[in-house]
Amino acid sequence: MIKKILSLVAVAAIAVSCSTNAITGRSQFKLLPESQLQEMAVGEYQSFLSSNKVVATSNNKDAAMVNRVGQRIVAAVTQFFRQNNMSQDLQGYQWETKLVQDNQANAWCMPGGKIVVYTGLLPITQNEAALANVMGHEVSHALFGHTNERMSQTIAAQYGGSILDAFMANKSSAGMRQIFGTAVGLGSQVGILAFGRKQELEADRYGMIWAAMAGYNPREAIGLWQRMQAQAGGGRAPEFLSTHPGPERRIEQLQKYLPEALKYYKPVSN
């Protein structure tokens, strides 16, 4: 009987925790208060920076580029949300962009706007516009609550009916920090993060839009994924074995998104 009651509580929690994203129109399962995730992100971000080498912008052109792209993407996002009367959805965001010395081809953005790019990504992006599309993609994961979705799914599976109590009581525990890190994508290859297909495609679509609004050519997202595909070679698992769109599927979708993104594109000089 107790197990049945807990199951009913879990189902009720899931029912009341589904909401429709005002931008994407997709129904999302999010159990966690965004403010709590942002608070958690601050601690995890500082912990990450303390254990990794941050490249200074003062004497490194790549770090300066990453910082410049971050500022332009943030300005584009702020403009888009303001124009759509959604500025309140950026409450609590304290944007910050860092380049870290690491050979992984990786980038991520935490809830609240902490953006990190790894140096190992730059040989693949090859140019500033492609980098802007990647960073726009990662920012979209944060803006659309994808981390919240991934964590909510994991917590619901692990804790059942005591979902929110478990999170609030254990948000600083090693297990909860691991769930957070996995949901954000710490240590994962870019494009192979723990996000589902719909989340990845949402981030692709709006990442192109943010990049275009920031003055970067959204076509570079396609070139980027062509290079990713070439690098993967024959080692990439078939798409049906993955929760993520394969490179071929991704490029196809990016080509479909391109006309929309180009409507926002106004080139700027560096």
Secondary structure, DSSP 8 states (H G I E B T S, - for coil): -HHHHHHHHHHHHHHHTEEE-TTT--EEE--S-HHHHHHHHHHHHHHHHHTS-B--STT-HHHHHHHHHHHHHHHHHHHHHHHTT-GGGGTT---EEEEE--SS--EEE-TTSEEEEEGGGHHHH-SHHHHHHHHHHHHHHHHTTHHHHHHHHHHHHHHGGGHHHHHHHHTTSHHHHHHHHHHHTTTS-TT-SS--HHHHHHHHHHHHHHHHHTT--TTHHHHHHHHHHHHHGGGS--GGGSSS--HHHHHHHHHHHHHHHHTT------
